[in-house]
Amino acid sequence: MDIQTICVVGAGNMGHQIALQAAISGFTVYCTDINEATLQKAKDFAAKRLGGRLEKGKMSAEEVDVIKGRLNFTVSLETAAKDADLVIEAAIEILDIKRKLFADLDKICPPHAILATNSSYIVSSKIADATSRPDKVLNMHWFNPALVMKLVEVVKGPHTSEETVETVLEVTRALGKVPTRVNKEIYGFVANRVFSAITKEGCYLLDQGIASIEDIDNAVRNGLGHPMGPLELLDLTGIDLEYNVLMERFKDTGDAKDKPSPAIVERYALGKYGRKTGSGFYEYKK
Ligand SMILES: NC(=O)c1ccc[n+]([C@@H]2O[C@H](COP(=O)([O-])OP(=O)(O)OC[C@H]3O[C@@H](n4cnc5c(N)ncnc54)[C@H](O)[C@@H]3O)[C@@H](O)[C@H]2O)c1
């Protein structure tokens, strides 16, 4: 493995934490976003999180300085990607935006660079042909919050070389994560397919008035031993994301059972996206 420099594209919910995790793990990181305010937020988050570790005695002042020195933020995709050995794209979940980004990255990055998408549902075979290096394109799927969750799914597309998969499995371990290798592309990969079955049922039970939000989450937490119930987890991952994912799926399949449920549609329409907006299934203090 000769991955030293990682470019993270998109500094939102996922990207800002992936970038920090990579810097903490010893990689040189360039984090980029089209939105300057988002980048500033990502920078402030990193400073605060590292400051916290310093205060708790988990890191020395020198370590914090070294990590900060490795973590670069820029609005320029060119600057962020030109020396990358690995790109982790964590931009908005819209296929056309990702295809355009991968075409641009293909032109900017060195020929050996691996281009990975963190997309939860867009398989890399929908993107790989926008580049001249499909053998180096795959899904590298992190979980939210990326600093905390250990799992990264490494998904081999039909175009992805074995060498690329092996390299990304190795980088994943070097990033302090535990990879699950997914041998074939499938909608939702592994963990989210199981999660989706549970959230769908949670929303169905709520829509039918069978149980309250709190009681549904309570049943899953205390009956199944999950750390979080499905509805509180949707608040964490984002109801807007869930809505967009389900609508994209519905557009693909035309199957009414893939449509978002009323519990999701109503909250989406009201801008109640979950924790990020202060309100979703639950209310959050600012
Ligand atoms: N939120 C989750 O729980 C989660 C978990 C795993 C994977 N993902 C995947 O990660 C990706 C990002 O999700 P998110 O929740 O972080 O979204 P987000 O909306 O929080 O962040 C996306 C960021 O991408 C930026 N962006 C948009 N177009 C861009 C471009 N052309 N160049 C650079 N930046 C651009 C936006 O400004 C925004 O800051 C998606 O593909 C999603 O499927 C999300």
The ligand as a Gaussian input file, in Angstrom:
#p B3LYP/6-31G(d) Opt

LIG

0 1
 N      -25.309000      11.071000       6.324000
 C      -25.045000       9.779000       6.481000
 O      -25.436000       9.159000       7.478000
 C      -24.235000       9.030000       5.456000
 C      -23.651000       7.802000       5.799000
 C      -22.857000       7.118000       4.879000
 C      -22.670000       7.635000       3.613000
 N      -23.256000       8.826000       3.279000
 C      -22.997000       9.358000       1.925000
 O      -22.059000      10.403000       2.038000
 C      -22.322000      11.391000       1.045000
 C      -22.485000      12.734000       1.737000
 O      -23.560000      12.670000       2.655000
 P      -23.691000      13.760000       3.822000
 O      -24.747000      13.268000       4.714000
 O      -22.337000      14.093000       4.363000
 O      -24.251000      15.002000       2.979000
 P      -24.205000      16.574000       3.356000
 O      -25.306000      17.177000       2.586000
 O      -24.135000      16.764000       4.829000
 O      -22.802000      17.044000       2.744000
 C      -22.563000      17.078000       1.362000
 C      -21.567000      18.192000       1.102000
 O      -21.189000      18.121000      -0.276000
 C      -20.954000      19.450000      -0.692000
 N      -20.946000      19.468000      -2.154000
 C      -22.009000      19.449000      -2.992000
 N      -21.563000      19.470000      -4.274000
 C      -20.211000      19.490000      -4.220000
 C      -19.186000      19.536000      -5.198000
 N      -19.464000      19.553000      -6.507000
 N      -17.902000      19.573000      -4.788000
 C      -17.604000      19.561000      -3.462000
 N      -18.524000      19.527000      -2.484000
 C      -19.818000      19.493000      -2.862000
 C      -22.045000      20.264000      -0.038000
 O      -21.692000      21.646000       0.018000
 C      -22.124000      19.604000       1.326000
 O      -21.315000      20.270000       2.284000
 C      -23.560000      10.935000       0.286000
 O      -23.167000      10.298000      -0.904000
 C      -24.218000       9.930000       1.235000
 O      -24.899000       8.899000       0.547000
 C      -24.015000       9.539000       4.178000

